[in-house]
Amino acid sequence: MFLIKTDRLQALVLYTLWGRIELEEMRSFDAELYEVLESLQGRSIRINADLRGLRPVAPQVAEILRRRQEHALECGTTKIAEVVDSEVLA
């Protein structure tokens, strides 16, 4: 499951991923986050990612998340804060 919230005035993106994310759901998350980042492109974007409830994911799912983080930096993200439970994810 996932939830994305955006404060467009502050260029702040908050997202939470929890449970076991399958490939199709990650593709939905990816598409939604892409649209948010594109709409804020050129601004000083800040992202707060809460991954505390995320269960281990397939390599393809992790790769989608990694690519979207790279895209976020290209769009102007200046800070990414990730909250995680596992040292493996950190």
QUIDA-V9817 format. One record per residue. N is the residue number from 1. PSI is psi in whole degrees, -180 to 180 (NA if undefined). OMEGA is omega in radians with two decimals (none if undefined). D_FIRST is the distance of its C-alpha to the first C-alpha in Angstrom with 2 decimals. Layout:
N,PSI,OMEGA,D_FIRST
N,PSI,OMEGA,D_FIRST
//
This chain:
1,156,3.10,0.00
2,158,3.08,3.77
3,131,3.10,7.12
4,128,3.06,10.47
5,144,-3.10,13.78
6,131,2.97,17.16
7,97,-3.05,20.64
8,-32,3.13,22.82
9,-41,-3.12,26.00
10,-2,-3.07,25.17
11,48,-3.12,23.24
12,129,3.13,20.44
13,125,3.08,16.81
14,126,3.05,14.28
15,150,3.14,10.73
16,133,3.02,8.23
17,132,3.12,5.92
18,160,-3.12,5.44
19,-162,3.12,6.17
20,116,-3.11,7.45
21,119,3.08,6.43
22,166,-3.04,9.10
23,-45,-3.10,11.47
24,-40,3.11,11.04
25,-38,3.11,7.41
26,-35,3.07,8.74
27,-38,3.08,11.71
28,-45,3.08,10.18
29,-47,-3.11,8.84
30,-46,-3.13,12.30
31,-42,-3.14,14.21
32,-44,3.13,13.02
33,-37,3.08,13.74
34,-48,-3.13,16.94
35,-42,3.11,18.14
36,-49,-3.12,17.71
37,-42,3.11,19.58
38,-37,-3.13,22.22
39,-21,-3.13,22.89
40,1,-3.05,23.60
41,138,3.12,25.51
42,-11,3.10,28.76
43,170,3.10,27.85
44,87,-3.04,27.23
45,139,3.03,23.42
46,138,-3.12,21.74
47,134,3.01,18.15
48,113,-3.09,16.52
49,118,3.11,13.50
50,108,-3.10,12.03
51,15,-3.06,10.94
52,-35,-3.10,12.35
53,5,-3.08,9.63
54,128,3.07,8.77
55,163,3.11,10.53
56,142,-3.05,13.08
57,160,3.08,12.31
58,153,3.12,14.81
59,-37,3.14,17.35
60,-37,3.13,16.50
61,-45,3.12,12.92
62,-37,-3.14,14.62
63,-39,3.09,17.29
64,-44,3.14,15.20
65,-42,3.13,13.98
66,-44,3.13,17.65
67,-38,3.14,19.07
68,-33,3.07,17.07
69,-39,3.06,18.36
70,-43,3.11,21.80
71,-40,3.13,21.50
72,-43,3.11,20.62
73,-39,3.10,23.88
74,-29,-3.12,25.78
75,-10,3.11,24.75
76,13,3.11,26.25
77,129,-3.14,23.72
78,-25,3.14,25.96
79,136,3.01,23.67
80,118,3.07,20.32
81,124,3.13,19.45
82,129,3.07,16.87
83,119,-3.08,16.24
84,158,3.08,15.70
85,-25,-2.95,16.79
86,137,3.04,18.27
87,-24,3.12,21.44
88,-40,-3.13,20.42
89,-30,-3.08,17.62
90,NA,none,20.00
//
